[in-house]
Amino acid sequence: MKASGCKSFRAFALLILTSLLAASARAQAPANVTVNVFQGGFNWPAFVGQQKGFFERNGITVTLQPTPNSVAQMTGLSEGKFDIAVTAFDNIVAYVEGQGEAPIGAQPEFFAFMGSDNGFLSLVTAPDVKKFADLKGKTLSVDARTTGYAFVLFDILRRNGLAEGDYKIEKVGGTVMRWDALREGKQSGTLLSAPFNLLAGEQHFNELARAIKVIGPYQGNVAATRRSWARENKTKVIAFIRGYAQAIDWLYDKANRDEAIAILLKNVKMSPDLASRTYDELFNPKDGFYRKARVSTEGMRTVLALRSRYADAKKKLTDPSKYYDSSYYDAAMR
């Protein structure tokens, strides 16, 4: 073979090899998963999963997308605008049952596949509201009137002597919006989670009750999606569960506390002291994040009992498996 022919062959072979390597790299590149979330410290495992590479080591990258409220979130989930929603378990139950706030009808496609936490909910009130009786005639805020944590609020008030006619309810939006409205004096109370309940305490607002101390075990946030998407993307669902669970394990390790706080400060604006106290609250071994991102079966039953009591369309809801499919979690933990 002539020298020029050899050079041409080598160039062609190099081109083929480069193309094959590029195709292989593309095939091995982590798939992106878009996750819609409310703003707050309870996104800490997701922040850690991103920064420490837990998601990537399981084959995905995660993009977090903020939502202003549950109506926008559940509407977006129904339209496939994102892959996964981290949301209150009650939201999933409500929309499966056709009791959601958004006008999108029943959503039998919705289901939860992973747990997270108990919601970390505290009833926080204005400085002049020091006891439950002070809430008579006052206005409290919720994200949505018929979903989310509204029924937790109603039950806390009921158990402390206040009937629904004793107070007013306004729909305001997610945690950040409710905290802003509370400190501006627009309402007299709302449910907040860390770090906002801690920040409220610094500013002389009152914490009247911790939800789980009043109502018992509760399933707060879960990871949820559409059944059809999950069937078509089982490896992504499993990867998300594994990465999230590994991030929780890492966060509970006290040796990682300082780095964990630095990651939170990078993602949520707050003081280092507030971040430190948020860590102590969210990773309290007794009632912090659920280990391994499990769900609480008792907590799910509490959600169903509250919805059976307070939802306008009265239904007796008793079976968590209608709204939670454990098969993905079980596969992830093998």
C-alpha positions in Angstrom: 0.0 0.0 0.0 1.3 3.4 -0.9 2.2 5.9 1.9 -0.6 8.2 1.0 -3.0 5.3 1.1 -1.8 4.2 4.5 -2.2 7.8 5.8 -5.8 7.9 4.5 -6.6 4.5 6.0 -5.2 5.6 9.4 -7.1 8.9 9.3 -10.3 7.0 8.4 -9.7 4.4 11.2 -9.1 7.3 13.7 -12.3 9.0 12.6 -14.3 5.7 13.2 -12.6 5.2 16.6 -13.4 8.7 17.7 -17.0 8.4 16.6 -17.3 5.1 18.5 -15.8 6.6 21.7 -18.1 9.6 21.5 -21.1 7.3 21.0 -20.0 5.2 24.0 -19.6 8.3 26.1 -23.1 9.5 25.1 -24.5 6.1 26.0 -22.9 6.1 29.4 -23.7 9.8 30.2 -26.1 10.1 33.2 -29.7 10.7 32.2 -31.3 13.9 33.5 -34.3 13.7 35.8 -36.2 16.9 36.5 -37.6 17.1 40.0 -40.2 19.7 41.0 -39.9 20.8 44.7 -41.2 23.4 47.2 -38.4 25.6 48.6 -37.0 24.8 52.0 -34.5 22.9 54.1 -36.3 19.6 53.4 -34.6 19.6 50.0 -31.3 19.0 51.8 -31.0 15.3 50.6 -31.5 16.4 47.0 -28.8 19.1 47.4 -26.4 16.6 48.8 -27.3 14.0 46.2 -26.4 16.6 43.5 -23.2 17.9 45.1 -21.7 14.7 46.4 -22.5 12.7 43.3 -24.9 10.2 44.8 -27.3 10.6 41.9 -24.6 10.5 39.2 -23.1 7.3 40.7 -26.5 5.7 40.2 -26.7 6.9 36.6 -28.7 10.1 36.6 -28.3 13.8 37.1 -31.0 15.7 38.9 -32.3 19.2 38.1 -34.4 20.8 40.8 -37.3 23.0 39.7 -39.1 25.2 42.2 -42.9 25.4 42.5 -44.9 28.3 44.0 -47.7 26.1 45.2 -49.4 22.7 45.0 -51.8 23.7 42.2 -49.0 24.6 39.9 -47.1 21.5 40.9 -49.9 19.0 40.4 -51.0 20.6 37.2 -47.4 20.4 35.9 -47.1 16.8 36.9 -50.3 15.9 35.1 -49.0 17.6 32.0 -45.6 15.9 32.1 -43.7 19.2 32.5 -41.3 17.5 34.8 -40.5 13.9 35.8 -40.9 13.7 39.6 -42.6 15.8 42.2 -41.4 15.9 45.9 -44.7 16.8 47.5 -47.1 16.1 50.4 -48.4 12.5 50.3 -51.9 14.1 50.8 -51.6 15.9 47.5 -51.2 12.5 45.7 -54.2 11.0 47.6 -56.3 14.1 46.8 -55.7 14.1 43.1 -56.1 10.3 42.7 -59.5 10.7 44.4 -60.5 13.7 42.3 -60.4 16.0 45.3 -57.6 18.3 44.2 -57.6 22.0 44.2 -56.5 22.3 40.6 -59.2 21.9 37.9 -57.6 18.8 36.3 -60.0 16.1 37.5 -59.0 12.8 39.0 -55.5 11.7 38.3 -55.2 7.9 38.7 -51.8 8.1 37.1 -50.3 9.7 40.2 -48.6 7.6 42.8 -45.8 7.8 45.4 -42.8 5.6 45.2 -40.5 6.8 48.0 -40.9 8.4 51.4 -38.9 11.3 52.9 -40.1 12.8 56.1 -43.0 13.7 58.4 -43.4 17.2 57.0 -41.5 18.8 60.0 -44.7 20.9 60.6 -45.1 23.4 63.3 -48.0 25.8 63.9 -46.4 29.2 64.1 -48.4 32.3 65.2 -48.0 36.0 65.3 -46.3 37.5 68.4 -49.7 38.5 70.0 -51.1 34.9 69.6 -49.7 33.1 72.6 -52.3 30.3 73.0 -54.9 28.6 70.9 -57.8 30.6 72.3 -56.1 33.7 70.9 -56.8 32.4 67.4 -60.6 32.8 67.7 -61.7 35.1 64.9 -58.3 35.2 63.4 -57.1 34.2 59.9 -54.6 31.4 59.2 -53.0 30.6 55.9 -52.6 27.4 53.9 -51.1 26.5 50.5 -54.4 25.0 49.3 -57.7 24.6 51.1 -58.4 21.0 50.1 -55.0 19.4 49.8 -51.5 19.4 51.3 -51.2 20.2 55.0 -54.5 22.1 55.5 -56.1 19.1 57.2 -53.2 18.8 59.6 -53.8 22.4 60.6 -57.6 21.8 61.0 -57.0 18.8 63.2 -54.4 20.6 65.4 -56.9 23.3 65.9 -59.8 20.9 66.6 -57.8 19.0 69.2 -57.1 22.3 70.9 -60.7 23.4 71.2 -61.3 25.4 67.9 -64.0 24.5 65.5 -63.8 25.4 61.8 -66.2 28.3 62.3 -63.9 29.8 65.0 -61.3 31.0 62.4 -60.8 31.9 58.8 -58.6 30.3 56.2 -56.7 32.0 53.3 -54.9 30.3 50.4 -51.5 31.8 50.1 -49.1 29.3 48.6 -45.9 27.4 49.6 -43.9 27.7 52.8 -41.9 30.8 51.7 -45.0 32.6 50.7 -46.8 31.8 53.9 -43.9 32.9 56.1 -43.7 36.2 54.2 -47.4 36.8 54.6 -47.2 35.9 58.3 -44.4 38.3 59.1 -46.1 41.0 57.1 -49.1 40.6 59.4 -51.5 39.4 56.7 -52.5 36.3 58.7 -52.1 35.3 62.4 -50.8 31.7 61.9 -49.7 29.0 59.6 -47.8 25.7 59.4 -44.1 26.1 58.8 -41.1 23.7 58.6 -37.4 24.2 59.2 -35.7 26.6 58.8 -38.8 28.9 58.7 -40.2 27.9 62.1 -36.7 28.5 63.6 -36.4 31.8 61.9 -39.9 32.8 63.1 -38.8 32.0 66.7 -35.8 34.4 66.3 -38.3 37.1 65.3 -40.6 36.6 68.4 -43.3 34.6 66.6 -44.7 31.7 68.7 -44.6 28.0 68.0 -47.9 26.7 69.5 -47.5 23.1 68.5 -45.4 20.5 66.6 -47.8 18.6 64.3 -46.6 15.0 65.1 -46.8 15.7 68.8 -50.5 16.4 68.3 -51.7 14.1 65.5 -49.2 11.3 65.8 -47.2 9.6 62.9 -47.6 11.4 59.6 -46.4 10.9 56.1 -45.3 14.3 54.9 -43.2 14.6 51.7 -42.9 11.8 49.2 -41.4 11.4 45.8 -44.2 10.9 43.2 -44.7 10.6 39.5 -47.0 9.2 36.8 -47.4 5.5 36.5 -46.8 5.5 32.8 -43.6 7.5 33.1 -42.4 5.2 35.9 -43.0 2.1 33.8 -41.0 3.6 30.9 -38.2 4.9 33.2 -37.9 2.3 35.9 -34.1 2.6 36.0 -34.4 6.4 36.6 -36.9 5.9 39.4 -34.6 3.3 41.1 -31.6 5.5 40.6 -33.4 8.5 42.2 -34.4 6.4 45.2 -30.9 5.0 45.7 -29.2 8.4 45.4 -31.7 10.1 47.7 -31.4 7.3 50.3 -27.6 7.4 50.2 -27.7 11.2 50.7 -29.8 10.8 53.8 -27.4 8.2 55.1 -24.5 10.7 54.5 -26.4 13.5 56.2 -27.0 11.5 59.3 -23.3 10.8 59.7 -22.1 13.5 62.2 -18.7 13.4 60.6 -20.3 15.1 57.6 -22.1 17.8 59.6 -19.9 20.8 58.8 -19.9 19.9 55.1 -23.6 19.3 55.1 -24.2 22.7 56.6 -22.0 24.3 53.9 -24.1 22.6 51.2 -27.3 23.9 52.7 -25.9 27.5 52.9 -24.9 27.2 49.3 -28.5 26.4 48.3 -30.6 28.3 50.9 -30.0 31.8 52.1 -29.7 31.8 55.9 -27.2 32.4 58.7 -24.7 29.6 59.7 -26.3 29.5 63.1 -29.7 28.9 61.6 -28.3 26.3 59.3 -26.7 24.5 62.3 -30.0 24.5 64.2 -31.9 23.3 61.1 -29.5 20.4 60.9 -30.2 19.5 64.5 -33.9 19.5 63.8 -34.1 17.7 60.5 -31.5 15.0 61.4 -32.8 14.3 64.9 -32.7 10.5 65.1 -36.1 10.4 66.8 -38.2 12.4 64.3 -35.9 13.6 61.5 -35.8 12.4 57.9 -36.9 8.8 57.5 -33.9 6.6 57.3 -33.3 5.1 53.8 -36.1 7.3 52.5 -38.7 4.8 53.7 -42.4 5.6 53.9 -44.3 5.5 57.2 -47.2 3.1 56.9 -48.8 4.5 60.0 -48.1 8.0 58.7 -49.9 7.3 55.4 -52.9 6.0 57.4 -53.0 9.2 59.3 -53.1 11.1 56.0 -56.0 9.0 54.8 -57.9 9.4 58.1 -57.6 13.2 58.0 -58.7 13.3 54.4 -61.7 11.0 55.3 -62.6 13.5 58.0 -62.1 16.9 56.4 -62.4 16.5 52.6 -65.6 18.0 51.2 -66.4 14.9 49.1 -66.7 12.4 51.9 -65.0 9.1 51.3 -63.7 6.5 53.7 -60.0 6.1 52.7 -58.1 3.2 54.3 -55.7 1.6 51.8 -52.3 3.3 51.4 -51.3 0.9 48.6 -53.8 2.6 46.3 -51.4 5.6 46.3 -48.0 4.1 47.1 -46.3 1.4 45.0 -43.5 -0.2 47.0 -42.1 -2.2 44.1 -39.7 0.5 42.9 -38.4 1.1 46.4 -38.0 -2.6 47.0 -36.0 -2.9 43.7 -33.8 0.0 44.7 -33.0 -1.5 48.1 -31.9 -4.9 46.7 
